[in-house]
Amino acid sequence: MLKTLTTGAALIASLAATGASAHAAPAAGPSTDMVIDVVAANGSGCPWGTAAVTVSPDSKAFTVTYSQFIAQAGAGTKATDFRKNCQLALNVHVPQGYTYAIAGADYRGYAHLESGASGSESANYYFQGEPQSTRIRHNFTGPTSADWVRTDTVGISSLAFLPCGERRYLNVNTELRVDRGWSSPKATSFLTMDSTDGRIDTVYHVAWKKC
């Protein structure tokens, strides 16, 4: 099912150790579907109406789709274009008797970096009211002009589960940066979370745990 992006102030929170044991192996998913609403969004990478969420049929993953997430530097760009970010607050409706953690994420996009230019993609995901989690960063170096895929993986021993019975928003914060470096001032370099069909599909994998 598709949930349309709605307006609102993004909620700042974080992911850390919770009351649920982070060392327990993830359980099989619940029989009922997970439902996710985008309740707030902030950032230059996701203006109103340009992001949405879909949940996989097996409720083991969800995808955030963007349409205007691009950072660029060089000829014809503004001084603020080198950095774009998006922070989403997601209301995850968890089936009764279960809790969940983010076990990993797959990021996809396109990079066009001139010789001498560089870029980066970074992200963190965390629960409302918890200390901020460590941001994971992936770097890119020019020259390159190709689709890219990067994966964040969280080990079982490091999974941070939402405390059973609590309702907290899941915050997803992503950022793209491009540095022109010593590339030609007449050239433009850019980095997008945007596949060749004009969209970005960022997939977040979910680990379930019985309460």
Secondary structure, 3 states (H helix, E strand, C coil): CEEECCCCCCCCCCCCCCCCCCCCCCECCCCCCCEEEEEEEECCCCCCCCEEEEECCCCCEEEEEECCCEEEEECCCCCCCCEEEEEEEEEEECCCCEEEEEEEEEEEEEEEECCCCEEEEEEEEEECCCCCCCCEEEEEECCEEEEEEEEEECCHHHCCCCCCCCCCCEEEEEEEEEECCCCCCCCEEEEECCCCCCCEEEEEEEEEEEC
